[in-house]
Structures are given as structure tokens and as C-alpha cells.
């Protein structure tokens, strides 16, 4: 069953001057311009990150990072002339508010995830500090990627709140979020689940498991690779010390040591590049939560439809029992009739009229829920199919690029030892 819970308030980015009525209208009609991708009209980037210090909600000093969003209308860019962009600063928490808004307003969309708030599944030499400059830079890239994902989406790109997030220094207001998704406990089950969404839910669980394992393997390999490369630095030191005691062989040993030193130092750049590919995999690791969110919303929609149909069937049965005077199942009403006698004709007529009204309302409710369910399935599945194409394309590109990087790294190692061999030949 589904627990009762009051609507939950979620903070959402918005103009402080918008009234409650205007807010509701925005959610019903959130289009800036229909059927036009935002990137056709505007360049969007997260240009830089900056560390700041200030007081939080409980008046305590805190250090945080803000990110500079720059936008520039495409039609203002002419050959040789690029106007200054419009810009504003946003905290990571504001990006979270924006994404929460998109999840609530567009439950049928697989909303792009944000980059991780703190570094997870990393090799041990990589800092897990969320203020680490390398981590902040990777998060900046991830936040830009999030904005571009939303700006490319055929539905989300037209949202007014998203547009305001990019272009206006705005404040926070609250909308009533659908907390029923969180109210579903572990015992919640629909009687007739859609097989496609059930399979999608299982797939998202399996994809999360596979990508987590892949990232952990990659972190272990990075640890060992770092160690192997740095140990090569010992070759350089030994060759250099050896060259000092040799006359004929000294120059060759010194040169070979230099090549090996360069090789040992190159691992930092290699692993930094690897983190870029790891972040691409992490994006799809976090996408699995977005897939499950769509599945949960579908389950809720289906549950409400089944509840409305069950309530309608119960009302129809009550009407039949009232008309025929036959009670099919044990009920308090039946026991009351036996103890205190049958109702009068007027009472039965009044109840019959009330039931007929309730049945009419129930049929309308079932019809409405059926339409809501059909519309949700149609729009959600279209978006899921687009997501699958995007996922296949992105992951294929990331894996190929990772393989190319590994090949390049191996070739560099071969070249280093080829150069060392030539140095030895010249001795």
C-alpha cells in the first residue's frame, strides 16, 4: 500500500516577483518557444569556478565553490566579432534545485544527472576533497555538460525556469512537489505492471552494477599503473648515478636515464586524461537513478489507475447488492440489516442515487486515469528510446577513446625503450 503523506515543498529557482497563480501557469505552460532547441539560439558554457567564503543559513562561516555560467545569443555573433557574454554565478546547490524542479515538472523525462558532489570510486592518489582544484575542474566540466544536455533536450530546452536559471540573477521560491513517489514503501506493488518498464527497471539496476564494477576495476588499475610508472623513475636515478662513474658509457647512460625520467613523469597526465573517461562512465552510472525515477512514476500512475478501477468496481457491486437485496460478501452493513431490519424504500432510493452519482464520478476518474497513464507511457517511452540511442553512442565513443588512449600510452612506452636502446647502442 501507499503511505499517506503531505505534499513536499521543494525549493526551485525562480523570479521573486512571480505570484502563486503565475507559477502554476508556468508549470502548465513552460515553453519559451515551441520546437526550437535552445542551443540554436544561445551558446552556453560554465567558464570557470571560484572558491568563496561566506556565512550559511545558521550564520556559520563556510567555504564553497561557485561556477560562472556564460551565455551568448547566437545571432549576435558575426564573422570576426564576438560580443561579451552575459554571465552569472551559481552554486552547486542551485544546480541541484534546478534538477529537482525538472524531475518534478517532467516526470516522463530521463533528466540528465549532475556530476558527483564528492569524489567517489577514485584511485588512492586522487584527492577526495571537494575543494581540490582538479576535482572542482572536473565538476565544472560536468556541470557544463548537464546544462548542454538539458539545452539539447526537445522538451526541457523550452522550459522558462531553465532559461531564467541561465540568464537572470533570481531567487528561490517553493512549489508543491509530488511526494507520493517517496511515500511508496517496499511493499508497494501494482497488479498489472507494464513489462517494458519492469524490464527497464531491471536493466537500470544491472547497468548500475556493471558500471560500478568497471569503475572500481579502472581505479585499481590506475593505482597499479601509477606505481609502475613511478618505479621507472628509479631507472633514471640509477642510470644517472652509473653514468658518473663511467667514461665511455657515461653519455649513453645519462641519455637513457633522461628518457626513462620523462616516461615516469608522464603518468600524471595519463591518469588525468583517464579521469575524463571515468567521469563519462560515472554520468551514465548516475543516469540509472533517472531511469528508475521514470519507472517509479509509471508505477504510481498505474497504481492510481488500478485504485480508481477497484473503487469503481466496489461501488458497482454495492449498487447491485442494493438493487437485488443480496449481499455477496460479509460486511458490517449486512450484519446491521439482520440485527435492525431492512432499510425503508426511501432510504434505499437515496443510497441508490448517491451510488449512481459516485459510479458516474468513478467512471470519469477511471477514464481520466487511463488517459493519464497512456499519455505518460507514450511520452516517457519516446524519451527513453532517445536516451538509449544517446547512451549507446556516448558509451561507444568513450570506450573507443579510452582504448585509443591505452594504445597511445603503450606506444609511448615502446618509444621510450626504443630511444633507450639507441642510447645503449651508442655507448
C-alpha positions, 0 to 999 in steps of 0.5 A, spaced: 500 500 500 501 507 499 503 511 505 499 517 506 503 523 506 503 531 505 505 534 499 513 536 499 515 543 498 521 543 494 525 549 493 526 551 485 529 557 482 525 562 480 523 570 479 521 573 486 516 577 483 512 571 480 505 570 484 502 563 486 497 563 480 503 565 475 507 559 477 502 554 476 501 557 469 508 556 468 508 549 470 502 548 465 505 552 460 513 552 460 515 553 453 519 559 451 518 557 444 515 551 441 520 546 437 526 550 437 532 547 441 535 552 445 542 551 443 540 554 436 539 560 439 544 561 445 551 558 446 552 556 453 558 554 457 560 554 465 567 558 464 570 557 470 569 556 478 571 560 484 572 558 491 568 563 496 567 564 503 561 566 506 556 565 512 550 559 511 543 559 513 545 558 521 550 564 520 556 559 520 562 561 516 563 556 510 567 555 504 564 553 497 565 553 490 561 557 485 561 556 477 560 562 472 555 560 467 556 564 460 551 565 455 551 568 448 545 569 443 547 566 437 545 571 432 549 576 435 555 573 433 558 575 426 564 573 422 570 576 426 566 579 432 564 576 438 560 580 443 561 579 451 557 574 454 552 575 459 554 571 465 552 569 472 554 565 478 551 559 481 552 554 486 552 547 486 546 547 490 542 551 485 544 546 480 541 541 484 534 545 485 534 546 478 534 538 477 529 537 482 524 542 479 525 538 472 524 531 475 518 534 478 515 538 472 517 532 467 516 526 470 516 522 463 523 525 462 530 521 463 533 528 466 540 528 465 544 527 472 549 532 475 556 530 476 558 527 483 558 532 489 564 528 492 569 524 489 567 517 489 570 510 486 577 514 485 584 511 485 588 512 492 592 518 489 586 522 487 584 527 492 577 526 495 576 533 497 571 537 494 575 543 494 581 540 490 582 544 484 582 538 479 576 535 482 572 542 482 575 542 474 572 536 473 565 538 476 565 544 472 566 540 466 560 536 468 556 541 470 557 544 463 555 538 460 548 537 464 546 544 462 548 542 454 544 536 455 538 539 458 539 545 452 539 539 447 533 536 450 526 537 445 522 538 451 526 541 457 530 546 452 523 550 452 522 550 459 522 558 462 525 556 469 531 553 465 532 559 461 531 564 467 536 559 471 541 561 465 540 568 464 537 572 470 540 573 477 533 570 481 531 567 487 528 561 490 521 560 491 517 553 493 512 549 489 508 543 491 512 537 489 509 530 488 511 526 494 507 520 493 513 517 489 517 517 496 511 515 500 511 508 496 514 503 501 517 496 499 511 493 499 508 497 494 506 493 488 501 494 482 497 488 479 498 489 472 505 492 471 507 494 464 513 489 462 517 494 458 518 498 464 519 492 469 524 490 464 527 497 464 527 497 471 531 491 471 536 493 466 537 500 470 539 496 476 544 491 472 547 497 468 548 500 475 552 494 477 556 493 471 558 500 471 560 500 478 564 494 477 568 497 471 569 503 475 572 500 481 576 495 476 579 502 472 581 505 479 585 499 481 588 499 475 590 506 475 593 505 482 597 499 479 599 503 473 601 509 477 606 505 481 609 502 475 610 508 472 613 511 478 618 505 479 621 507 472 623 513 475 628 509 479 631 507 472 633 514 471 636 515 478 640 509 477 642 510 470 644 517 472 648 515 478 652 509 473 653 514 468 658 518 473 662 513 474 663 511 467 667 514 461 665 511 455 658 509 457 657 515 461 653 519 455 649 513 453 647 512 460 645 519 462 641 519 455 637 513 457 636 515 464 633 522 461 628 518 457 626 513 462 625 520 467 620 523 462 616 516 461 615 516 469 613 523 469 608 522 464 603 518 468 600 524 471 597 526 465 595 519 463 591 518 469 588 525 468 586 524 461 583 517 464 579 521 469 575 524 463 573 517 461 571 515 468 567 521 469 563 519 462 562 512 465 560 515 472 554 520 468 551 514 465 552 510 472 548 516 475 543 516 469 540 509 472 537 513 478 533 517 472 531 511 469 528 508 475 525 515 477 521 514 470 519 507 472 517 509 479 512 514 476 509 509 471 508 505 477 504 510 481 500 512 475 498 505 474 497 504 481 492 510 481 489 507 475 488 500 478 485 504 485 480 508 481 478 501 477 477 497 484 473 503 487 469 503 481 468 496 481 466 496 489 461 501 488 458 497 482 457 491 486 454 495 492 449 498 487 447 491 485 447 488 492 442 494 493 438 493 487 437 485 488 437 485 496 443 480 496 449 481 499 455 477 496 460 478 501 460 479 509 460 486 511 458 490 517 452 493 513 449 486 512 450 484 519 446 491 521 440 489 516 439 482 520 440 485 527 435 492 525 431 490 519 431 492 512 432 499 510 425 503 508 424 504 500 426 511 501 432 510 504 434 505 499 432 510 493 437 515 496 443 510 497 441 508 490 442 515 487 448 517 491 451 510 488 449 512 481 452 519 482 459 516 485 459 510 479 458 516 474 464 520 478 468 513 478 467 512 471 470 519 469 476 518 474 477 511 471 477 514 464 481 520 466 486 515 469 487 511 463 488 517 459 493 519 464 497 513 464 497 512 456 499 519 455 505 518 460 507 511 457 507 514 450 511 520 452 516 517 457 517 511 452 519 516 446 524 519 451 527 513 453 528 510 446 532 517 445 536 516 451 538 509 449 540 511 442 544 517 446 547 512 451 549 507 446 553 512 442 556 516 448 558 509 451 561 507 444 565 513 443 568 513 450 570 506 450 573 507 443 577 513 446 579 510 452 582 504 448 585 509 443 588 512 449 591 505 452 594 504 445 597 511 445 600 510 452 603 503 450 606 506 444 609 511 448 612 506 452 615 502 446 618 509 444 621 510 450 625 503 450 626 504 443 630 511 444 633 507 450 636 502 446 639 507 441 642 510 447 645 503 449 647 502 442 651 508 442 655 507 448 
